[in-house]
């Protein structure tokens, strides 16, 4: 097994405001805060069959296809797919068809995680897919994306709207006159 070397999520996260980023010419693609207003591609997966499993009076497991639950799950997947394609990240995905499968897997996994049957592994997978497609802050940085500020007003969550000064600005040398 090799050791050392670059790994995903190792070391400090890249930032477009650091001196090192300026030296390397690192720039993040800015995604519009308003999101993607184009047409979403068709959801690439078929319905997942949902079964109701119970034991009969002799204790033998019985598996019955549940058409209503199957349709409800697929409807929820289509709703989540439409929502995902309204996000700022979708403006980048539309130019990257190879990524659409990961977006669809995120949708399918998110629907599983909404159910009572979700396992810890499902939730872990959801987090990984969220990172891969840029739906988390860490995922945005990994993909080299940032979302444009939506407005100059402070957000309703109580943030000040102030941006941290870049390292260049913090290290600016002041002349003798001031």
C-alpha positions as a Markdown table, in Angstrom:
| # | Residue | x | y | z |
|---|---|---|---|---|
| 1 | Unk | 0.0 | 0.0 | 0.0 |
| 2 | Unk | 1.4 | 3.4 | -0.9 |
| 3 | Unk | 1.6 | 6.2 | 1.5 |
| 4 | Unk | 1.6 | 10.0 | 1.3 |
| 5 | Unk | 0.4 | 11.9 | -1.7 |
| 6 | Unk | -2.7 | 13.9 | -2.5 |
| 7 | Unk | -6.0 | 12.5 | -1.3 |
| 8 | Unk | -9.5 | 13.8 | -1.5 |
| 9 | Unk | -10.3 | 16.0 | 1.5 |
| 10 | Unk | -6.7 | 15.9 | 2.8 |
| 11 | Unk | -5.1 | 19.1 | 3.9 |
| 12 | Unk | -6.6 | 22.5 | 3.9 |
| 13 | Unk | -9.6 | 23.2 | 1.6 |
| 14 | Unk | -8.8 | 25.3 | -1.4 |
| 15 | Unk | -10.0 | 28.8 | -1.4 |
| 16 | Unk | -10.0 | 31.3 | -4.1 |
| 17 | Unk | -9.0 | 34.2 | -1.8 |
| 18 | Unk | -5.7 | 32.8 | -0.5 |
| 19 | Unk | -2.2 | 33.8 | -1.7 |
| 20 | Unk | -1.5 | 30.3 | -2.8 |
| 21 | Unk | -4.6 | 30.2 | -4.9 |
| 22 | Unk | -3.5 | 33.5 | -6.6 |
| 23 | Unk | -0.1 | 32.0 | -7.3 |
| 24 | Unk | -1.6 | 28.9 | -8.8 |
| 25 | Unk | -4.2 | 30.8 | -10.7 |
| 26 | Unk | -7.0 | 29.0 | -8.9 |
| 27 | Unk | -10.4 | 30.4 | -9.7 |
| 28 | Unk | -13.8 | 28.9 | -8.7 |
| 29 | Unk | -16.6 | 28.8 | -11.2 |
| 30 | Unk | -19.4 | 31.0 | -9.9 |
| 31 | Unk | -22.8 | 29.5 | -10.1 |
| 32 | Unk | -25.9 | 31.8 | -10.2 |
| 33 | Unk | -27.7 | 31.9 | -6.8 |
| 34 | Unk | -31.0 | 32.0 | -8.7 |
| 35 | Unk | -30.4 | 28.4 | -9.8 |
| 36 | Unk | -30.9 | 26.7 | -13.2 |
| 37 | Unk | -33.9 | 27.7 | -15.1 |
| 38 | Unk | -33.5 | 25.4 | -18.1 |
| 39 | Unk | -35.2 | 22.1 | -18.7 |
| 40 | Unk | -34.1 | 19.1 | -16.6 |
| 41 | Unk | -33.1 | 15.9 | -18.4 |
| 42 | Unk | -35.4 | 13.0 | -18.1 |
| 43 | Unk | -34.9 | 11.0 | -14.9 |
| 44 | Unk | -32.7 | 8.1 | -16.0 |
| 45 | Unk | -34.0 | 5.3 | -13.8 |
| 46 | Unk | -37.1 | 3.2 | -13.9 |
| 47 | Unk | -39.5 | 2.6 | -11.0 |
| 48 | Unk | -38.3 | 0.6 | -8.0 |
| 49 | Unk | -40.8 | -2.1 | -7.2 |
| 50 | Unk | -41.9 | -1.9 | -3.6 |
| 51 | Unk | -43.1 | -5.0 | -1.8 |
| 52 | Unk | -45.1 | -5.5 | 1.4 |
| 53 | Unk | -43.6 | -8.4 | 3.3 |
| 54 | Unk | -45.4 | -10.2 | 6.0 |
| 55 | Unk | -45.8 | -13.7 | 7.5 |
| 56 | Unk | -48.9 | -15.8 | 6.8 |
| 57 | Unk | -50.7 | -17.7 | 9.5 |
| 58 | Unk | -48.2 | -20.6 | 9.1 |
| 59 | Unk | -45.2 | -18.2 | 9.7 |
| 60 | Unk | -44.1 | -18.4 | 6.0 |
| 61 | Unk | -42.9 | -15.0 | 4.6 |
| 62 | Unk | -45.2 | -13.6 | 1.9 |
| 63 | Unk | -44.1 | -10.9 | -0.5 |
| 64 | Unk | -46.8 | -8.8 | -2.2 |
| 65 | Unk | -46.1 | -6.2 | -4.8 |
| 66 | Unk | -47.4 | -2.8 | -3.6 |
| 67 | Unk | -48.4 | -0.8 | -6.7 |
| 68 | Unk | -49.4 | 2.4 | -4.8 |
| 69 | Unk | -46.2 | 2.5 | -2.8 |
| 70 | Unk | -44.2 | 1.9 | -6.0 |
| 71 | Unk | -45.9 | 4.8 | -7.7 |
| 72 | Unk | -45.5 | 7.1 | -4.6 |
| 73 | Unk | -41.8 | 6.4 | -4.4 |
| 74 | Unk | -41.3 | 7.1 | -8.1 |
| 75 | Unk | -43.4 | 10.3 | -7.8 |
| 76 | Unk | -41.2 | 11.5 | -4.9 |
| 77 | Unk | -38.1 | 10.7 | -7.0 |
| 78 | Unk | -39.4 | 12.8 | -9.8 |
| 79 | Unk | -40.2 | 15.7 | -7.5 |
| 80 | Unk | -36.7 | 15.6 | -5.9 |
| 81 | Unk | -35.1 | 15.3 | -9.4 |
| 82 | Unk | -37.0 | 18.4 | -10.5 |
| 83 | Unk | -35.9 | 20.2 | -7.3 |
| 84 | Unk | -32.2 | 19.2 | -7.8 |
| 85 | Unk | -32.3 | 20.6 | -11.4 |
| 86 | Unk | -33.5 | 24.0 | -10.0 |
| 87 | Unk | -30.4 | 24.5 | -7.9 |
| 88 | Unk | -27.3 | 26.6 | -8.8 |
| 89 | Unk | -25.3 | 23.4 | -9.1 |
| 90 | Unk | -27.5 | 22.3 | -12.0 |
| 91 | Unk | -26.0 | 25.0 | -14.1 |
| 92 | Unk | -22.8 | 23.1 | -14.0 |
| 93 | Unk | -24.3 | 19.6 | -14.3 |
| 94 | Unk | -26.1 | 20.5 | -17.6 |
| 95 | Unk | -22.7 | 20.7 | -19.3 |
| 96 | Unk | -21.5 | 17.4 | -17.7 |
| 97 | Unk | -23.8 | 14.6 | -18.7 |
| 98 | Unk | -21.4 | 12.1 | -17.2 |
| 99 | Unk | -22.5 | 13.5 | -13.8 |
| 100 | Unk | -26.2 | 13.0 | -14.3 |
| 101 | Unk | -26.1 | 9.4 | -13.1 |
| 102 | Unk | -24.6 | 10.5 | -9.7 |
| 103 | Unk | -27.4 | 13.1 | -9.4 |
| 104 | Unk | -30.0 | 10.4 | -10.1 |
| 105 | Unk | -28.3 | 8.2 | -7.5 |
| 106 | Unk | -28.4 | 11.1 | -5.0 |
| 107 | Unk | -32.1 | 11.4 | -5.7 |
| 108 | Unk | -32.8 | 7.7 | -5.3 |
| 109 | Unk | -30.7 | 7.5 | -2.1 |
| 110 | Unk | -32.4 | 10.6 | -0.7 |
| 111 | Unk | -35.8 | 9.0 | -1.1 |
| 112 | Unk | -34.6 | 5.9 | 0.6 |
| 113 | Unk | -33.2 | 8.0 | 3.5 |
| 114 | Unk | -36.6 | 9.7 | 3.9 |
| 115 | Unk | -38.2 | 6.3 | 4.6 |
| 116 | Unk | -38.4 | 4.4 | 7.9 |
| 117 | Unk | -36.3 | 1.6 | 6.2 |
| 118 | Unk | -33.2 | 3.8 | 5.9 |
| 119 | Unk | -30.0 | 2.3 | 7.2 |
| 120 | Unk | -26.8 | 4.1 | 8.4 |
| 121 | Unk | -25.1 | 3.0 | 5.1 |
| 122 | Unk | -27.8 | 4.7 | 3.1 |
| 123 | Unk | -27.3 | 7.9 | 4.9 |
| 124 | Unk | -23.5 | 7.7 | 4.5 |
| 125 | Unk | -24.1 | 7.1 | 0.8 |
| 126 | Unk | -26.4 | 10.1 | 0.6 |
| 127 | Unk | -23.7 | 12.3 | 2.1 |
| 128 | Unk | -21.0 | 11.0 | -0.4 |
| 129 | Unk | -23.3 | 11.6 | -3.3 |
| 130 | Unk | -24.1 | 15.1 | -2.0 |
| 131 | Unk | -20.4 | 15.9 | -1.9 |
| 132 | Unk | -19.8 | 14.4 | -5.4 |
| 133 | Unk | -22.5 | 16.6 | -7.0 |
| 134 | Unk | -21.7 | 19.7 | -5.1 |
| 135 | Unk | -24.8 | 20.0 | -2.8 |
| 136 | Unk | -22.7 | 20.5 | 0.3 |
| 137 | Unk | -20.2 | 23.3 | 1.1 |
| 138 | Unk | -17.3 | 20.8 | 0.9 |
| 139 | Unk | -18.7 | 19.4 | -2.3 |
| 140 | Unk | -18.8 | 22.9 | -3.8 |
| 141 | Unk | -15.1 | 23.4 | -3.0 |
| 142 | Unk | -14.1 | 20.0 | -4.3 |
| 143 | Unk | -15.8 | 20.8 | -7.6 |
| 144 | Unk | -14.2 | 24.2 | -7.7 |
| 145 | Unk | -17.6 | 26.0 | -7.6 |
| 146 | Unk | -19.0 | 28.8 | -5.5 |
| 147 | Unk | -22.5 | 30.3 | -5.5 |
| 148 | Unk | -22.8 | 33.9 | -6.3 |
| 149 | Unk | -24.2 | 36.1 | -3.5 |
| 150 | Unk | -28.0 | 36.2 | -3.9 |
| 151 | Unk | -28.3 | 39.7 | -2.6 |
| 152 | Unk | -26.3 | 42.3 | -0.7 |
| 153 | Unk | -28.8 | 42.2 | 2.2 |
| 154 | Unk | -28.0 | 40.0 | 5.2 |
| 155 | Unk | -29.6 | 36.6 | 5.2 |
| 156 | Unk | -32.6 | 35.9 | 7.4 |
| 157 | Unk | -30.5 | 33.3 | 9.3 |
| 158 | Unk | -28.6 | 36.1 | 11.1 |
| 159 | Unk | -25.5 | 36.2 | 9.1 |
| 160 | Unk | -23.9 | 39.6 | 8.7 |
| 161 | Unk | -23.3 | 39.4 | 4.9 |
| 162 | Unk | -19.7 | 40.5 | 5.5 |
| 163 | Unk | -17.1 | 38.6 | 3.6 |
| 164 | Unk | -13.8 | 37.7 | 5.2 |
| 165 | Unk | -10.9 | 39.8 | 3.8 |
| 166 | Unk | -8.6 | 38.0 | 1.4 |
| 167 | Unk | -5.1 | 37.2 | 2.6 |
| 168 | Unk | -3.8 | 39.7 | 0.1 |
| 169 | Unk | -5.9 | 42.5 | 1.7 |
| 170 | Unk | -4.8 | 41.4 | 5.2 |
| 171 | Unk | -1.1 | 41.5 | 4.2 |
| 172 | Unk | -1.3 | 44.8 | 2.4 |
| 173 | Unk | 1.7 | 47.0 | 3.2 |
| 174 | Unk | 0.8 | 50.5 | 4.3 |
| 175 | Unk | 3.1 | 53.2 | 3.2 |
| 176 | Unk | 4.9 | 55.7 | 5.4 |
| 177 | Unk | 2.2 | 58.3 | 5.0 |
| 178 | Unk | -0.6 | 56.3 | 6.6 |
